[in-house]
Amino acid sequence: RRPPCYTLLPYSPTLRSAFPNYAVEYRRYQLVSKVDVLATQFFPFAVNTAVPVWRYPALGGRAHSRGYSRNRYLDRRMGAAQVEWRRPFFWRFDLSMFAGTAIVGPTWPKLRWKNQRTTVGAGLYVRIPEVSSITIRGDVAIGDESVHGNLSIGHAF
């Protein structure tokens, strides 16, 4: 059983970050049976001062809020949370089911729950143990307004 994973990415002038940004990530992988894993993630992200719009926190993409196109919703603050159930299926194939929610807004106090965007979906993973435990992932995710398919390398989180 592994402990939860925490990541803090504060802005640091010594790291020569182009724009001030702040991110905290919490991940936990819980073994719920001999083969089933429940993975959870919480990810707040913020930018301060004048940054170009293309550096704003964006909802959607391959990592979280998979039911939305990346940059469909963006603002100076974002909070995202998701849960994913992972289970071996057959030979080198694993199945996953996931659900998540995310929200963006100009400031933390101005985030409104009525503006949150939810995602549900399922995925199929192919494990390639000969290449250092790499997996190829195919997901289908349903958002409030659309359905998105995605093919990528590695787990979403």
Long-range contacts (C-beta under 8 A, 24 or more apart in sequence): 1-30, 1-31, 2-29, 4-28, 11-48, 18-55, 19-47, 19-49, 19-51, 19-52, 19-55, 20-47, 20-48, 20-49, 20-51, 21-45, 21-46, 21-47, 21-48, 21-51, 21-55, 22-46, 22-47, 22-48, 27-157, 35-87, 35-88, 36-85, 36-86, 36-87, 37-85, 37-86, 37-87, 38-83, 38-84, 38-85, 38-86, 39-83, 39-84, 39-85, 39-86, 39-155, 39-157, 40-81, 40-82, 40-83, 40-84, 41-80, 41-81, 41-82, 41-83, 41-157, 42-79, 42-80, 42-81, 43-78, 43-79, 43-80, 43-81, 44-77, 44-78, 44-79, 44-80, 45-77, 45-78, 45-79, 45-80, 46-76, 46-77, 46-78, 46-108, 47-76, 48-76, 57-104, 58-104, 59-102, 59-103, 59-104, 59-117, 60-102, 60-143, 62-139, 62-150, 62-152, 62-156, 63-156, 63-157, 64-100, 64-102, 64-156, 64-157, 65-100, 65-101, 65-102, 65-117, 65-119, 65-143, 66-98, 66-100, 66-119, 66-121, 66-139, 66-141, 66-148, 66-150, 66-156, 67-117, 67-118, 67-119, 67-120, 67-121, 67-141, 67-142, 67-143, 67-144, 67-146, 67-147, 67-148, 68-117, 68-119, 68-143, 68-145, 68-146, 68-148, 69-146, 69-148, 73-102, 73-104, 73-117, 74-104, 75-104, 75-105, 75-106, 76-105, 76-106, 76-107, 77-104, 77-105, 77-106, 77-107, 77-108, 77-110, 77-111, 78-102, 78-103, 78-104, 79-103, 79-111, 82-119, 82-156, 82-157, 84-156, 84-157, 86-125, 86-155, 89-124, 92-126, 92-127, 92-128, 92-129, 93-124, 93-125, 93-126, 93-127, 94-124, 94-125, 94-127, 94-135, 95-122, 95-123, 95-124, 95-125, 96-122, 96-123, 96-124, 96-125, 96-139, 97-121, 97-122, 97-123, 98-122, 98-123, 98-139, 98-141, 98-156, 117-143, 117-144, 118-143, 118-144, 119-143, 123-156, 125-155
